[in-house]
Amino acid sequence: MATLNIKNLPDGLYRKLRAHAKRERRSVAQEVTRLLSEALESPKGLSILDLKGLGKDHWKEINATEHVRKERAAWD
């Protein structure tokens, strides 16, 4: 297994990393490995179903049919 040595890591960043690792009950090395693995994995595919209900508050008082009609009329 490879070894990674990080030079000039800011103290504040290391403290945050150490605190995060402690909250997750991992060593700093385990937490760095997990964070790097997560960051470098292929992105999860998106689904149109994840959009369900998105923006419903914005459209609450708006009649969608009337809105589309006005938008189409504005194209002329």
PyMOL Python script that loads the backbone (N, CA, C, O; Angstrom):
from pymol import cmd

cmd.read_pdbstr("""\
ATOM      1  N   MET A   1       0.842  -1.173   0.000  1.00  0.00           N
ATOM      2  CA  MET A   1       0.000   0.000   0.000  1.00  0.00           C
ATOM      3  C   MET A   1       0.889   1.239   0.000  1.00  0.00           C
ATOM      4  O   MET A   1       1.940   1.246   0.641  1.00  0.00           O
ATOM      5  N   ALA A   2       0.480   2.282  -0.710  1.00  0.00           N
ATOM      6  CA  ALA A   2       1.263   3.508  -0.843  1.00  0.00           C
ATOM      7  C   ALA A   2       1.187   4.363   0.418  1.00  0.00           C
ATOM      8  O   ALA A   2       0.264   4.237   1.223  1.00  0.00           O
ATOM      9  N   THR A   3       2.180   5.233   0.565  1.00  0.00           N
ATOM     10  CA  THR A   3       2.225   6.192   1.664  1.00  0.00           C
ATOM     11  C   THR A   3       2.141   7.590   1.087  1.00  0.00           C
ATOM     12  O   THR A   3       2.800   7.897   0.094  1.00  0.00           O
ATOM     13  N   LEU A   4       1.337   8.437   1.702  1.00  0.00           N
ATOM     14  CA  LEU A   4       1.178   9.815   1.258  1.00  0.00           C
ATOM     15  C   LEU A   4       1.711  10.736   2.344  1.00  0.00           C
ATOM     16  O   LEU A   4       1.305  10.636   3.502  1.00  0.00           O
ATOM     17  N   ASN A   5       2.608  11.622   1.977  1.00  0.00           N
ATOM     18  CA  ASN A   5       3.184  12.579   2.914  1.00  0.00           C
ATOM     19  C   ASN A   5       2.776  13.971   2.441  1.00  0.00           C
ATOM     20  O   ASN A   5       3.075  14.352   1.310  1.00  0.00           O
ATOM     21  N   ILE A   6       2.098  14.728   3.295  1.00  0.00           N
ATOM     22  CA  ILE A   6       1.631  16.062   2.928  1.00  0.00           C
ATOM     23  C   ILE A   6       2.468  17.094   3.671  1.00  0.00           C
ATOM     24  O   ILE A   6       2.514  17.105   4.901  1.00  0.00           O
ATOM     25  N   LYS A   7       3.130  17.958   2.909  1.00  0.00           N
ATOM     26  CA  LYS A   7       3.949  19.007   3.509  1.00  0.00           C
ATOM     27  C   LYS A   7       3.178  20.318   3.505  1.00  0.00           C
ATOM     28  O   LYS A   7       2.336  20.562   2.641  1.00  0.00           O
ATOM     29  N   ASN A   8       3.484  21.154   4.491  1.00  0.00           N
ATOM     30  CA  ASN A   8       2.917  22.506   4.588  1.00  0.00           C
ATOM     31  C   ASN A   8       1.396  22.525   4.694  1.00  0.00           C
ATOM     32  O   ASN A   8       0.744  23.425   4.166  1.00  0.00           O
ATOM     33  N   LEU A   9       0.841  21.545   5.367  1.00  0.00           N
ATOM     34  CA  LEU A   9      -0.594  21.521   5.609  1.00  0.00           C
ATOM     35  C   LEU A   9      -0.902  22.581   6.663  1.00  0.00           C
ATOM     36  O   LEU A   9      -0.333  22.526   7.754  1.00  0.00           O
ATOM     37  N   PRO A  10      -1.772  23.536   6.384  1.00  0.00           N
ATOM     38  CA  PRO A  10      -2.074  24.573   7.370  1.00  0.00           C
ATOM     39  C   PRO A  10      -2.588  23.974   8.679  1.00  0.00           C
ATOM     40  O   PRO A  10      -3.370  23.023   8.683  1.00  0.00           O
ATOM     41  N   ASP A  11      -2.133  24.552   9.783  1.00  0.00           N
ATOM     42  CA  ASP A  11      -2.513  24.044  11.112  1.00  0.00           C
ATOM     43  C   ASP A  11      -4.026  24.016  11.297  1.00  0.00           C
ATOM     44  O   ASP A  11      -4.572  23.055  11.839  1.00  0.00           O
ATOM     45  N   GLY A  12      -4.705  25.077  10.842  1.00  0.00           N
ATOM     46  CA  GLY A  12      -6.160  25.138  10.992  1.00  0.00           C
ATOM     47  C   GLY A  12      -6.870  24.015  10.253  1.00  0.00           C
ATOM     48  O   GLY A  12      -7.834  23.436  10.754  1.00  0.00           O
ATOM     49  N   LEU A  13      -6.382  23.718   9.061  1.00  0.00           N
ATOM     50  CA  LEU A  13      -6.969  22.633   8.280  1.00  0.00           C
ATOM     51  C   LEU A  13      -6.739  21.290   8.956  1.00  0.00           C
ATOM     52  O   LEU A  13      -7.627  20.437   8.979  1.00  0.00           O
ATOM     53  N   TYR A  14      -5.547  21.106   9.505  1.00  0.00           N
ATOM     54  CA  TYR A  14      -5.262  19.853  10.195  1.00  0.00           C
ATOM     55  C   TYR A  14      -6.153  19.706  11.425  1.00  0.00           C
ATOM     56  O   TYR A  14      -6.651  18.614  11.700  1.00  0.00           O
ATOM     57  N   ARG A  15      -6.357  20.795  12.165  1.00  0.00           N
ATOM     58  CA  ARG A  15      -7.228  20.719  13.349  1.00  0.00           C
ATOM     59  C   ARG A  15      -8.651  20.329  12.948  1.00  0.00           C
ATOM     60  O   ARG A  15      -9.285  19.512  13.616  1.00  0.00           O
ATOM     61  N   LYS A  16      -9.152  20.917  11.854  1.00  0.00           N
ATOM     62  CA  LYS A  16     -10.495  20.561  11.378  1.00  0.00           C
ATOM     63  C   LYS A  16     -10.559  19.095  10.964  1.00  0.00           C
ATOM     64  O   LYS A  16     -11.521  18.391  11.270  1.00  0.00           O
ATOM     65  N   LEU A  17      -9.523  18.648  10.266  1.00  0.00           N
ATOM     66  CA  LEU A  17      -9.456  17.257   9.822  1.00  0.00           C
ATOM     67  C   LEU A  17      -9.434  16.308  11.010  1.00  0.00           C
ATOM     68  O   LEU A  17     -10.153  15.309  11.030  1.00  0.00           O
ATOM     69  N   ARG A  18      -8.610  16.626  11.994  1.00  0.00           N
ATOM     70  CA  ARG A  18      -8.496  15.788  13.190  1.00  0.00           C
ATOM     71  C   ARG A  18      -9.828  15.746  13.946  1.00  0.00           C
ATOM     72  O   ARG A  18     -10.248  14.685  14.406  1.00  0.00           O
ATOM     73  N   ALA A  19     -10.498  16.916  14.074  1.00  0.00           N
ATOM     74  CA  ALA A  19     -11.787  16.962  14.769  1.00  0.00           C
ATOM     75  C   ALA A  19     -12.841  16.161  14.005  1.00  0.00           C
ATOM     76  O   ALA A  19     -13.651  15.454  14.604  1.00  0.00           O
ATOM     77  N   HIS A  20     -12.820  16.280  12.692  1.00  0.00           N
ATOM     78  CA  HIS A  20     -13.788  15.528  11.869  1.00  0.00           C
ATOM     79  C   HIS A  20     -13.554  14.033  12.007  1.00  0.00           C
ATOM     80  O   HIS A  20     -14.501  13.258  12.139  1.00  0.00           O
ATOM     81  N   ALA A  21     -12.291  13.633  11.976  1.00  0.00           N
ATOM     82  CA  ALA A  21     -11.960  12.214  12.130  1.00  0.00           C
ATOM     83  C   ALA A  21     -12.423  11.698  13.489  1.00  0.00           C
ATOM     84  O   ALA A  21     -12.944  10.589  13.603  1.00  0.00           O
ATOM     85  N   LYS A  22     -12.227  12.512  14.503  1.00  0.00           N
ATOM     86  CA  LYS A  22     -12.633  12.101  15.861  1.00  0.00           C
ATOM     87  C   LYS A  22     -14.148  11.918  15.935  1.00  0.00           C
ATOM     88  O   LYS A  22     -14.631  10.952  16.526  1.00  0.00           O
ATOM     89  N   ARG A  23     -14.898  12.847  15.334  1.00  0.00           N
ATOM     90  CA  ARG A  23     -16.367  12.721  15.333  1.00  0.00           C
ATOM     91  C   ARG A  23     -16.823  11.456  14.624  1.00  0.00           C
ATOM     92  O   ARG A  23     -17.824  10.847  15.002  1.00  0.00           O
ATOM     93  N   GLU A  24     -16.081  11.067  13.596  1.00  0.00           N
ATOM     94  CA  GLU A  24     -16.423   9.875  12.821  1.00  0.00           C
ATOM     95  C   GLU A  24     -15.792   8.606  13.392  1.00  0.00           C
ATOM     96  O   GLU A  24     -15.956   7.517  12.842  1.00  0.00           O
ATOM     97  N   ARG A  25     -15.065   8.762  14.505  1.00  0.00           N
ATOM     98  CA  ARG A  25     -14.377   7.648  15.172  1.00  0.00           C
ATOM     99  C   ARG A  25     -13.385   6.951  14.227  1.00  0.00           C
ATOM    100  O   ARG A  25     -13.328   5.724  14.141  1.00  0.00           O
ATOM    101  N   ARG A  26     -12.610   7.785  13.527  1.00  0.00           N
ATOM    102  CA  ARG A  26     -11.571   7.285  12.632  1.00  0.00           C
ATOM    103  C   ARG A  26     -10.257   7.960  12.978  1.00  0.00           C
ATOM    104  O   ARG A  26     -10.230   9.004  13.630  1.00  0.00           O
ATOM    105  N   SER A  27      -9.172   7.351  12.534  1.00  0.00           N
ATOM    106  CA  SER A  27      -7.876   8.008  12.637  1.00  0.00           C
ATOM    107  C   SER A  27      -7.819   9.085  11.561  1.00  0.00           C
ATOM    108  O   SER A  27      -8.622   9.080  10.628  1.00  0.00           O
ATOM    109  N   VAL A  28      -6.874  10.004  11.690  1.00  0.00           N
ATOM    110  CA  VAL A  28      -6.703  11.031  10.666  1.00  0.00           C
ATOM    111  C   VAL A  28      -6.397  10.377   9.322  1.00  0.00           C
ATOM    112  O   VAL A  28      -6.944  10.786   8.298  1.00  0.00           O
ATOM    113  N   ALA A  29      -5.537   9.375   9.316  1.00  0.00           N
ATOM    114  CA  ALA A  29      -5.186   8.685   8.069  1.00  0.00           C
ATOM    115  C   ALA A  29      -6.421   8.021   7.446  1.00  0.00           C
ATOM    116  O   ALA A  29      -6.612   8.087   6.232  1.00  0.00           O
ATOM    117  N   GLN A  30      -7.252   7.388   8.266  1.00  0.00           N
ATOM    118  CA  GLN A  30      -8.464   6.755   7.740  1.00  0.00           C
ATOM    119  C   GLN A  30      -9.419   7.802   7.161  1.00  0.00           C
ATOM    120  O   GLN A  30     -10.054   7.586   6.128  1.00  0.00           O
ATOM    121  N   GLU A  31      -9.502   8.937   7.852  1.00  0.00           N
ATOM    122  CA  GLU A  31     -10.413   9.988   7.385  1.00  0.00           C
ATOM    123  C   GLU A  31      -9.913  10.600   6.079  1.00  0.00           C
ATOM    124  O   GLU A  31     -10.715  10.875   5.187  1.00  0.00           O
ATOM    125  N   VAL A  32      -8.622  10.816   5.952  1.00  0.00           N
ATOM    126  CA  VAL A  32      -8.062  11.344   4.708  1.00  0.00           C
ATOM    127  C   VAL A  32      -8.331  10.364   3.570  1.00  0.00           C
ATOM    128  O   VAL A  32      -8.715  10.775   2.475  1.00  0.00           O
ATOM    129  N   THR A  33      -8.137   9.095   3.819  1.00  0.00           N
ATOM    130  CA  THR A  33      -8.387   8.076   2.795  1.00  0.00           C
ATOM    131  C   THR A  33      -9.850   8.089   2.371  1.00  0.00           C
ATOM    132  O   THR A  33     -10.153   8.032   1.179  1.00  0.00           O
ATOM    133  N   ARG A  34     -10.755   8.165   3.337  1.00  0.00           N
ATOM    134  CA  ARG A  34     -12.185   8.191   3.023  1.00  0.00           C
ATOM    135  C   ARG A  34     -12.543   9.443   2.226  1.00  0.00           C
ATOM    136  O   ARG A  34     -13.261   9.355   1.230  1.00  0.00           O
ATOM    137  N   LEU A  35     -12.051  10.608   2.655  1.00  0.00           N
ATOM    138  CA  LEU A  35     -12.357  11.858   1.959  1.00  0.00           C
ATOM    139  C   LEU A  35     -11.823  11.861   0.524  1.00  0.00           C
ATOM    140  O   LEU A  35     -12.509  12.299  -0.399  1.00  0.00           O
ATOM    141  N   LEU A  36     -10.607  11.373   0.348  1.00  0.00           N
ATOM    142  CA  LEU A  36     -10.042  11.305  -0.998  1.00  0.00           C
ATOM    143  C   LEU A  36     -10.809  10.322  -1.875  1.00  0.00           C
ATOM    144  O   LEU A  36     -11.079  10.611  -3.041  1.00  0.00           O
ATOM    145  N   SER A  37     -11.156   9.182  -1.332  1.00  0.00           N
ATOM    146  CA  SER A  37     -11.924   8.192  -2.093  1.00  0.00           C
ATOM    147  C   SER A  37     -13.257   8.771  -2.534  1.00  0.00           C
ATOM    148  O   SER A  37     -13.661   8.618  -3.687  1.00  0.00           O
ATOM    149  N   GLU A  38     -13.938   9.438  -1.606  1.00  0.00           N
ATOM    150  CA  GLU A  38     -15.237  10.035  -1.905  1.00  0.00           C
ATOM    151  C   GLU A  38     -15.108  11.130  -2.970  1.00  0.00           C
ATOM    152  O   GLU A  38     -15.935  11.225  -3.877  1.00  0.00           O
ATOM    153  N   ALA A  39     -14.073  11.945  -2.850  1.00  0.00           N
ATOM    154  CA  ALA A  39     -13.884  13.057  -3.788  1.00  0.00           C
ATOM    155  C   ALA A  39     -13.528  12.573  -5.188  1.00  0.00           C
ATOM    156  O   ALA A  39     -13.867  13.228  -6.173  1.00  0.00           O
ATOM    157  N   LEU A  40     -12.861  11.455  -5.287  1.00  0.00           N
ATOM    158  CA  LEU A  40     -12.366  10.997  -6.579  1.00  0.00           C
ATOM    159  C   LEU A  40     -13.235   9.941  -7.257  1.00  0.00           C
ATOM    160  O   LEU A  40     -12.953   9.548  -8.389  1.00  0.00           O
ATOM    161  N   GLU A  41     -14.280   9.479  -6.587  1.00  0.00           N
ATOM    162  CA  GLU A  41     -15.183   8.513  -7.196  1.00  0.00           C
ATOM    163  C   GLU A  41     -15.969   9.185  -8.311  1.00  0.00           C
ATOM    164  O   GLU A  41     -16.141  10.404  -8.318  1.00  0.00           O
ATOM    165  N   SER A  42     -16.439   8.382  -9.247  1.00  0.00           N
ATOM    166  CA  SER A  42     -17.285   8.911 -10.312  1.00  0.00           C
ATOM    167  C   SER A  42     -18.549   9.484  -9.694  1.00  0.00           C
ATOM    168  O   SER A  42     -19.098   8.915  -8.751  1.00  0.00           O
ATOM    169  N   PRO A  43     -19.007  10.605 -10.221  1.00  0.00           N
ATOM    170  CA  PRO A  43     -20.214  11.194  -9.646  1.00  0.00           C
ATOM    171  C   PRO A  43     -21.413  10.276  -9.809  1.00  0.00           C
ATOM    172  O   PRO A  43     -21.555   9.576 -10.812  1.00  0.00           O
ATOM    173  N   LYS A  44     -22.266  10.296  -8.806  1.00  0.00           N
ATOM    174  CA  LYS A  44     -23.492   9.500  -8.846  1.00  0.00           C
ATOM    175  C   LYS A  44     -24.395  10.043  -9.947  1.00  0.00           C
ATOM    176  O   LYS A  44     -24.542  11.257 -10.088  1.00  0.00           O
ATOM    177  N   GLY A  45     -24.986   9.170 -10.710  1.00  0.00           N
ATOM    178  CA  GLY A  45     -25.891   9.596 -11.773  1.00  0.00           C
ATOM    179  C   GLY A  45     -27.089  10.333 -11.216  1.00  0.00           C
ATOM    180  O   GLY A  45     -27.599  10.005 -10.145  1.00  0.00           O
ATOM    181  N   LEU A  46     -27.529  11.328 -11.956  1.00  0.00           N
ATOM    182  CA  LEU A  46     -28.690  12.103 -11.534  1.00  0.00           C
ATOM    183  C   LEU A  46     -29.952  11.500 -12.124  1.00  0.00           C
ATOM    184  O   LEU A  46     -29.935  10.912 -13.206  1.00  0.00           O
ATOM    185  N   SER A  47     -31.031  11.655 -11.402  1.00  0.00           N
ATOM    186  CA  SER A  47     -32.312  11.147 -11.857  1.00  0.00           C
ATOM    187  C   SER A  47     -33.308  12.296 -11.942  1.00  0.00           C
ATOM    188  O   SER A  47     -33.326  13.171 -11.077  1.00  0.00           O
ATOM    189  N   ILE A  48     -34.120  12.294 -12.965  1.00  0.00           N
ATOM    190  CA  ILE A  48     -35.165  13.305 -13.097  1.00  0.00           C
ATOM    191  C   ILE A  48     -36.123  13.237 -11.913  1.00  0.00           C
ATOM    192  O   ILE A  48     -36.759  14.232 -11.565  1.00  0.00           O
ATOM    193  N   LEU A  49     -36.225  12.072 -11.301  1.00  0.00           N
ATOM    194  CA  LEU A  49     -37.125  11.909 -10.157  1.00  0.00           C
ATOM    195  C   LEU A  49     -36.660  12.718  -8.949  1.00  0.00           C
ATOM    196  O   LEU A  49     -37.469  13.040  -8.078  1.00  0.00           O
ATOM    197  N   ASP A  50     -35.363  13.055  -8.879  1.00  0.00           N
ATOM    198  CA  ASP A  50     -34.854  13.872  -7.782  1.00  0.00           C
ATOM    199  C   ASP A  50     -35.392  15.298  -7.837  1.00  0.00           C
ATOM    200  O   ASP A  50     -35.308  16.029  -6.850  1.00  0.00           O
ATOM    201  N   LEU A  51     -35.938  15.695  -8.972  1.00  0.00           N
ATOM    202  CA  LEU A  51     -36.465  17.049  -9.133  1.00  0.00           C
ATOM    203  C   LEU A  51     -37.919  17.175  -8.688  1.00  0.00           C
ATOM    204  O   LEU A  51     -38.451  18.283  -8.624  1.00  0.00           O
ATOM    205  N   LYS A  52     -38.562  16.062  -8.383  1.00  0.00           N
ATOM    206  CA  LYS A  52     -39.979  16.080  -8.023  1.00  0.00           C
ATOM    207  C   LYS A  52     -40.215  17.035  -6.858  1.00  0.00           C
ATOM    208  O   LYS A  52     -39.584  16.922  -5.807  1.00  0.00           O
ATOM    209  N   GLY A  53     -41.119  17.961  -7.056  1.00  0.00           N
ATOM    210  CA  GLY A  53     -41.487  18.907  -6.012  1.00  0.00           C
ATOM    211  C   GLY A  53     -40.582  20.125  -5.921  1.00  0.00           C
ATOM    212  O   GLY A  53     -40.876  21.056  -5.172  1.00  0.00           O
ATOM    213  N   LEU A  54     -39.501  20.135  -6.660  1.00  0.00           N
ATOM    214  CA  LEU A  54     -38.567  21.253  -6.619  1.00  0.00           C
ATOM    215  C   LEU A  54     -39.236  22.499  -7.189  1.00  0.00           C
ATOM    216  O   LEU A  54     -39.756  22.460  -8.304  1.00  0.00           O
ATOM    217  N   GLY A  55     -39.233  23.577  -6.460  1.00  0.00           N
ATOM    218  CA  GLY A  55     -39.812  24.836  -6.919  1.00  0.00           C
ATOM    219  C   GLY A  55     -41.305  24.955  -6.700  1.00  0.00           C
ATOM    220  O   GLY A  55     -41.917  25.916  -7.167  1.00  0.00           O
ATOM    221  N   LYS A  56     -41.912  24.002  -5.999  1.00  0.00           N
ATOM    222  CA  LYS A  56     -43.371  24.057  -5.846  1.00  0.00           C
ATOM    223  C   LYS A  56     -43.818  25.288  -5.074  1.00  0.00           C
ATOM    224  O   LYS A  56     -44.914  25.797  -5.310  1.00  0.00           O
ATOM    225  N   ASP A  57     -42.985  25.781  -4.150  1.00  0.00           N
ATOM    226  CA  ASP A  57     -43.337  26.994  -3.408  1.00  0.00           C
ATOM    227  C   ASP A  57     -43.368  28.204  -4.338  1.00  0.00           C
ATOM    228  O   ASP A  57     -44.208  29.091  -4.186  1.00  0.00           O
ATOM    229  N   HIS A  58     -42.451  28.234  -5.295  1.00  0.00           N
ATOM    230  CA  HIS A  58     -42.397  29.340  -6.252  1.00  0.00           C
ATOM    231  C   HIS A  58     -43.657  29.391  -7.115  1.00  0.00           C
ATOM    232  O   HIS A  58     -44.139  30.475  -7.441  1.00  0.00           O
ATOM    233  N   TRP A  59     -44.181  28.249  -7.480  1.00  0.00           N
ATOM    234  CA  TRP A  59     -45.324  28.173  -8.385  1.00  0.00           C
ATOM    235  C   TRP A  59     -46.670  28.064  -7.664  1.00  0.00           C
ATOM    236  O   TRP A  59     -47.708  27.900  -8.306  1.00  0.00           O
ATOM    237  N   LYS A  60     -46.654  28.154  -6.343  1.00  0.00           N
ATOM    238  CA  LYS A  60     -47.867  27.919  -5.549  1.00  0.00           C
ATOM    239  C   LYS A  60     -49.043  28.798  -5.992  1.00  0.00           C
ATOM    240  O   LYS A  60     -50.162  28.304  -6.128  1.00  0.00           O
ATOM    241  N   GLU A  61     -48.803  30.083  -6.216  1.00  0.00           N
ATOM    242  CA  GLU A  61     -49.889  31.021  -6.535  1.00  0.00           C
ATOM    243  C   GLU A  61     -50.025  31.274  -8.042  1.00  0.00           C
ATOM    244  O   GLU A  61     -50.759  32.175  -8.446  1.00  0.00           O
ATOM    245  N   ILE A  62     -49.337  30.499  -8.869  1.00  0.00           N
ATOM    246  CA  ILE A  62     -49.316  30.750 -10.304  1.00  0.00           C
ATOM    247  C   ILE A  62     -50.032  29.621 -11.043  1.00  0.00           C
ATOM    248  O   ILE A  62     -49.802  28.439 -10.786  1.00  0.00           O
ATOM    249  N   ASN A  63     -50.899  30.017 -11.959  1.00  0.00           N
ATOM    250  CA  ASN A  63     -51.581  29.055 -12.810  1.00  0.00           C
ATOM    251  C   ASN A  63     -50.614  28.703 -13.940  1.00  0.00           C
ATOM    252  O   ASN A  63     -50.306  29.553 -14.776  1.00  0.00           O
ATOM    253  N   ALA A  64     -50.143  27.482 -13.973  1.00  0.00           N
ATOM    254  CA  ALA A  64     -49.121  27.073 -14.931  1.00  0.00           C
ATOM    255  C   ALA A  64     -49.603  27.190 -16.373  1.00  0.00           C
ATOM    256  O   ALA A  64     -48.842  27.612 -17.243  1.00  0.00           O
ATOM    257  N   THR A  65     -50.851  26.825 -16.638  1.00  0.00           N
ATOM    258  CA  THR A  65     -51.389  26.893 -17.992  1.00  0.00           C
ATOM    259  C   THR A  65     -51.412  28.337 -18.479  1.00  0.00           C
ATOM    260  O   THR A  65     -51.039  28.624 -19.616  1.00  0.00           O
ATOM    261  N   GLU A  66     -51.851  29.239 -17.613  1.00  0.00           N
ATOM    262  CA  GLU A  66     -51.903  30.655 -17.972  1.00  0.00           C
ATOM    263  C   GLU A  66     -50.496  31.224 -18.164  1.00  0.00           C
ATOM    264  O   GLU A  66     -50.261  32.019 -19.075  1.00  0.00           O
ATOM    265  N   HIS A  67     -49.590  30.824 -17.324  1.00  0.00           N
ATOM    266  CA  HIS A  67     -48.202  31.276 -17.433  1.00  0.00           C
ATOM    267  C   HIS A  67     -47.598  30.854 -18.777  1.00  0.00           C
ATOM    268  O   HIS A  67     -46.958  31.663 -19.449  1.00  0.00           O
ATOM    269  N   VAL A  68     -47.798  29.598 -19.169  1.00  0.00           N
ATOM    270  CA  VAL A  68     -47.269  29.105 -20.446  1.00  0.00           C
ATOM    271  C   VAL A  68     -47.914  29.857 -21.609  1.00  0.00           C
ATOM    272  O   VAL A  68     -47.235  30.207 -22.573  1.00  0.00           O
ATOM    273  N   ARG A  69     -49.225  30.107 -21.523  1.00  0.00           N
ATOM    274  CA  ARG A  69     -49.916  30.842 -22.577  1.00  0.00           C
ATOM    275  C   ARG A  69     -49.303  32.230 -22.756  1.00  0.00           C
ATOM    276  O   ARG A  69     -49.041  32.651 -23.882  1.00  0.00           O
ATOM    277  N   LYS A  70     -49.072  32.948 -21.641  1.00  0.00           N
ATOM    278  CA  LYS A  70     -48.479  34.290 -21.712  1.00  0.00           C
ATOM    279  C   LYS A  70     -47.070  34.254 -22.266  1.00  0.00           C
ATOM    280  O   LYS A  70     -46.688  35.122 -23.051  1.00  0.00           O
ATOM    281  N   GLU A  71     -46.294  33.261 -21.868  1.00  0.00           N
ATOM    282  CA  GLU A  71     -44.917  33.136 -22.372  1.00  0.00           C
ATOM    283  C   GLU A  71     -44.924  32.901 -23.888  1.00  0.00           C
ATOM    284  O   GLU A  71     -44.158  33.524 -24.622  1.00  0.00           O
ATOM    285  N   ARG A  72     -45.785  32.007 -24.342  1.00  0.00           N
ATOM    286  CA  ARG A  72     -45.864  31.728 -25.776  1.00  0.00           C
ATOM    287  C   ARG A  72     -46.324  32.948 -26.558  1.00  0.00           C
ATOM    288  O   ARG A  72     -45.832  33.201 -27.658  1.00  0.00           O
ATOM    289  N   ALA A  73     -47.263  33.708 -26.002  1.00  0.00           N
ATOM    290  CA  ALA A  73     -47.754  34.923 -26.675  1.00  0.00           C
ATOM    291  C   ALA A  73     -46.623  35.951 -26.792  1.00  0.00           C
ATOM    292  O   ALA A  73     -46.578  36.720 -27.752  1.00  0.00           O
ATOM    293  N   ALA A  74     -45.722  35.963 -25.824  1.00  0.00           N
ATOM    294  CA  ALA A  74     -44.618  36.929 -25.844  1.00  0.00           C
ATOM    295  C   ALA A  74     -43.595  36.616 -26.932  1.00  0.00           C
ATOM    296  O   ALA A  74     -42.785  37.475 -27.281  1.00  0.00           O
ATOM    297  N   TRP A  75     -43.620  35.410 -27.466  1.00  0.00           N
ATOM    298  CA  TRP A  75     -42.657  35.008 -28.502  1.00  0.00           C
ATOM    299  C   TRP A  75     -42.965  35.663 -29.838  1.00  0.00           C
ATOM    300  O   TRP A  75     -42.082  35.832 -30.678  1.00  0.00           O
ATOM    301  N   ASP A  76     -44.224  36.029 -30.024  1.00  0.00           N
ATOM    302  CA  ASP A  76     -44.650  36.579 -31.329  1.00  0.00           C
ATOM    303  C   ASP A  76     -44.146  37.975 -31.532  1.00  0.00           C
ATOM    304  O   ASP A  76     -44.411  38.583 -32.569  1.00  0.00           O
TER     305      ASP A  76
END
""", "prot")
cmd.dss("prot")
cmd.show_as("cartoon", "prot")
cmd.util.cbc("prot")
cmd.orient("prot")
